[in-house]
Amino acid sequence: MAKAPAASTPVVLLERALVDAGLTGARVVVGLSGGVDSVALLHVLVRVAPAMSVTPAAVHVHHGLSPHADEWVQFCAKLCRDLGVELTEVRVHVDRRSKLGIEGAAREARYAVFRQQRGDAIALAHHADDQAETLLMQLLRGAGVRGLSAMPALRTLDPVTGSRLLRPWLALTRRQIRAYADSAGLSWVEDESNSDDAFDRSFLRARILPELVARYPGLRETLGRAAQNLGDAAQLLDDLAARDARGAVTGTGMAVSALAALSPAGARNLLRWFLEQQHLPAPSRDQLDEARRQLLAARADARVRVKLGAAWLRRHRGRVYVEPVGLEPAKGWCIAWTGQHELTLPGDLGILRFEPTRGAGLSLARLRAQVVAVAPRTGGERLRPASNRPSRTLKNLLHEAHVPDWERGRLPLIFVGETLVWVPGVGHDFRFAAAPEEPGLMPRWEHAGIVSA
């Protein structure tokens, strides 16, 4: 990273970043911790918002790790009221026993919140010192090119919504941001964990980086350049994986044959990219090699299930699928449908929508004539999809539709009385189909970014 010229002030860099990212006229949400960096970023965003036609907002993640966490919420709420900015506060649970460590688990929880925000971009106040710390931490962990590229200035946050993550101040140092905050008369909170060298980042910040900077004054700029170069290499690897994935990756599945056609390095790269598309952290090299071995070496009818951190990789009919660890289908639930346009399903099962149609889908009159309920399968269900064929067991229909075994217990089924009339991915009972020109409803199940009719 080249040393920021004198004209590259916090204001100039933010304006330039917004223009370069095409965010003029957008809603930009600042990740607001209450510390000096994020407070300064929100203050600058509010300053430039009128000229950039930007709608500023903020989100504060309450991790519950500090005894002062509630005070930080109050501080952020007052700051946003004073600035006239909408604030969203989200409380998360951080697993202190996570294999990612407290810092890693808190980060995963925080970014999960960022992906849920209503906005075109999340702006974070990471700077050159943060970049240097991140690169050193990743190097000490034995990270690959993706990890060593540290923090990009702009990246996609959620491919489904198109929201992005913006870091406009990677060319600034912590001292430059503090100088802006002092000159603007800003107040902020201090996180006591920043001075606790029991945490890796705090240890590097307090004890290692000062020694390195004393010996190599241009260290921040040098490490910044290295991160940019590694970022270019990581982008090329992503481009390669995307090409390897063409025709092989659809939705949440990937053809095993795509892995078999690649070298071990290429297969690792494709697997890592595929997991990243599912918002999962990259596994280690050894884990990826073991996953590749099992996916390719197991016999065709074997039920392969490989644990990779927060997910299972499963093989089903020549394809690889991702199943989050601990994701068990909810049991015993039943929701009555009384004409709603949509039903929110329990747990993480998503939403079942009923779209008005004419001459297609389920007959509205038939649905209104009896009790309608949505529930999961319990076993023994049958469906009659065609008039010239007898009813079929749901088990056989799901098998023919290539629905993976572990997904079958999660399907929301529609019953009219005791009769099964609709199954996502399979279809409806012909006796309940809307006649030509008759008002009907087309059920659509939306979950994890997938729509099933």
Buried (B, 14 or more C-beta within 10 A) or exposed (E): BEEBEEEBBBBBBBBEBBEEBEBEEBBBBBBBBBBBBBBBBBBBBBBBBEEBEBBBBBBBBBBBBBEBBEEBBEBBBEBBEEBEBEBBBBEBEBEEEBEBEBBBBBBBBBBEBBBEBEBBBBBBBBBBBBBBBBBBBBBEEEBBBBBBBBBBBBEEBBEEBEBBBBBBBBBBBBEBBBBBBEEEEBEBBEBEBEEEBEBBBBBBBBEBBEEBBEEEEEBBBBBBBBBBBBBEBBBEBBEBBEEBBEEBBEEBBBBBEBBEEBEEEBBBBBBBBBBBBBBBBBBBEEBBBBBBEBBBEBEEEEEBEBBBBBBBBBBBEEBBBBBEEEEEBEEEBEBEBEEEEEBEBBEEBBBBBBBEBEEEBBBBEBBEEBEBBBBBBEEEBBBBBEEEEEBBEBBEBBEEEEBBEBBBBBBBBBBBEEBBBBBBBBBBBBEBBBEEEBBBBBBBBBBBBEEBB
